[in-house]
Amino acid sequence: MAFKEFNMDNQWLPFTPNRAFLKDPRVFVGADGMEFKTHDGRTVIDGISSLWCVGAGHNRKPINEAIKKQLDTLDYATAFQVSNDQAFEAATRIAALAPGDLNKVLFCNSGSEAADTSLKVALAYHRARGEGHRNVFIGREKGYHGVGFGGMSVGGIPGNRKAFGSAFLPRVDHMRFIHDPVNHAYIQNEEPVWAEDPLLELEQRILPLHDPSNVAAIIVEPVSGSAGWYLPPKGYLKRLREICDKHGILLIFDEVITGFGRMGTNFASDYYGVVPDMLNFAKCVTNGLIPMGGVICRDKLYDQMMKTDAPEHVVEFFHGYTYSGHPVACAAAIATLDLFKNEQLFSRAGEMGPVLGNAFHSAFRGLPNVIGIRSLGLAAAVELAPIAGSPGKRAYDIFVECFHNGALVRPAGDVVVIAPPYIVEKSHIDTLVNTLADAIRHAA
Ligand SMILES: Cc1ncc(COP(=O)(O)O)c(C=O)c1O
């Protein structure tokens, strides 16, 4: 089917209902600051930083210029057996932002690749220590770690398990989800306090079942992002760290969404005061302009892998991607991190977070079908009662209506999330929230 000047016959759209899309296409042709231009000449506010990526807003000249300059200087060079100056500089900048001794950066190109990379580091590290039997991974229900088989296996997304579960990694278990819909339906810029300890199940059931000495790593998103911005109970991540330390298990934080400012800090690890053994990143590091991801490892992981008896010509970690540390992506990352710093955008995200959260709680409480509202950092979620027999339809309809009314919001199941770029103004928040409130009313 042809649409206006462009042909839509050949692109198979990712994570999109293609049949519905072709009947009602949503196509961007330009972007600047907080706004997109659509193919039919309308303006849409980017309420989700283009899927959590564009922290500094669109069309930022310093990043664009750095990319153009890099293209004319060193466009690309293989990453294997040689490297490039931009990759070393980008790694230095990223390690400087990371907490503790998270100092060694393995580059890849996406959050999915970061998930698989971190799981492979865990297996290789334990093997190098003479504990190759540690090969059980533990994730969490509703965790999202991308679409590779490793990330899907440790993730807890029912759609992935339904379609692809037959080919998942074999030795994986999952902790219970961290949401209490009765006591913590409404959370406003605070950490939920649980009366019971949600990690008892890990200590008393899951670890004894597998024997902790067999467990390679536990992977969690500090805040469960893709599932709909579900916040960890107070003290949860610290206790998870203690349990991992007690049993020699590596702790992986998937900070693909929470990394680079979303919480008002460099990483969620800083926000919660917990240093993992590996920290996965992707979104926001290049402001979304060029694909990039990575895993920041603690020194001990790298040091252990270098302590091998193998001859020096042998690769110590048998892993990498053709585009790991791509010079143009690295130039974009360096310029992005400079821009974040120069404009103090992480602290701005921290300041605008409560503005967004307060707007959510005052606009949506009591609207039809609203069963929960959660806000922390510069992101907020409103949870809706599903339509009986049609899970996800209510939030999808709301997303479509918002789009037509000039606001890009994110449906996740029957949750709708707003997570704007850090440059957001109160006026944008008001428009986004009012547009969403109207759509919630119409969907009743
Ligand atoms: C926490 C987390 N991990 C991994 C991913 C996968 O990232 P990508 O789509 O870049 O592969 C995502 C994507 O939303 C994510 O939120």
Ligand as a Chemical Component Dictionary entry (heavy atoms), coordinates in Angstrom:
data_LIG
# 
_chem_comp.id                   LIG 
_chem_comp.type                 NON-POLYMER 
_chem_comp.pdbx_formal_charge   0 
_chem_comp.three_letter_code    LIG 
# 
loop_
_chem_comp_atom.comp_id 
_chem_comp_atom.atom_id 
_chem_comp_atom.alt_atom_id 
_chem_comp_atom.type_symbol 
_chem_comp_atom.charge 
_chem_comp_atom.model_Cartn_x 
_chem_comp_atom.model_Cartn_y 
_chem_comp_atom.model_Cartn_z 
_chem_comp_atom.pdbx_ordinal 
LIG C1 C1 C 0 15.934 -2.400 30.661 1  
LIG C2 C2 C 0 16.080 -2.686 29.193 2  
LIG N1 N1 N 0 16.998 -3.558 28.793 3  
LIG C3 C3 C 0 17.178 -3.840 27.499 4  
LIG C4 C4 C 0 16.413 -3.236 26.533 5  
LIG C5 C5 C 0 16.608 -3.593 25.087 6  
LIG O1 O1 O 0 17.207 -2.553 24.411 7  
LIG P1 P1 P 0 17.256 -2.546 22.814 8  
LIG O2 O2 O 0 15.862 -2.354 22.333 9  
LIG O3 O3 O 0 18.173 -1.396 22.518 10 
LIG O4 O4 O 0 17.835 -3.837 22.378 11 
LIG C6 C6 C 0 15.447 -2.306 26.905 12 
LIG C7 C7 C 0 14.614 -1.633 25.899 13 
LIG O5 O5 O 0 13.673 -0.960 26.190 14 
LIG C8 C8 C 0 15.274 -2.030 28.282 15 
LIG O6 O6 O 0 14.339 -1.175 28.706 16 
# 
loop_
_chem_comp_bond.comp_id 
_chem_comp_bond.atom_id_1 
_chem_comp_bond.atom_id_2 
_chem_comp_bond.value_order 
_chem_comp_bond.pdbx_ordinal 
LIG C1 C2 SING 1  
LIG C2 N1 SING 2  
LIG C2 C8 DOUB 3  
LIG N1 C3 DOUB 4  
LIG C3 C4 SING 5  
LIG C4 C5 SING 6  
LIG C4 C6 DOUB 7  
LIG C5 O1 SING 8  
LIG O1 P1 SING 9  
LIG P1 O2 DOUB 10 
LIG P1 O3 SING 11 
LIG P1 O4 SING 12 
LIG C6 C7 SING 13 
LIG C6 C8 SING 14 
LIG C7 O5 DOUB 15 
LIG C8 O6 SING 16 
# 
